[in-house]
Amino acid sequence: MMGILEALGQRQDRAQYGGASGDYHREHKPAPSGHTDFAWPGKGTAIDARGGVHTKGFIAEHDTVQEENRRQIDRARAVGWEVMILRGETRQ
């Protein structure tokens, strides 16, 4: 995903860590008790990526983890964020 964003000219914002400013934030919290994988706070837009680690082991086998992911997205949407969910090669 980060390679795709880079190819699109998007850079990760590292200012909070003393680095360069960029276009998007990683692990951003648009609402309390929640986060998204990639976020553009100035636009209220985020991407939650599902795949890789989300398809194996603990995360895939435990409904409570998946349900908490859904709640996090619902909380972000409730405060006005547009959250796109990427699963493999699909977007919801």
Secondary structure, DSSP 4 states (H G I P E B T S, - for coil): -HHHHHHTT--B--GGGTS---SBEEEE-SSTT--EEEEETTTTEEEEEESGGGGSHHHHH-HHHHHHHHHHHHHHHHTT-EEEEEETTEE-
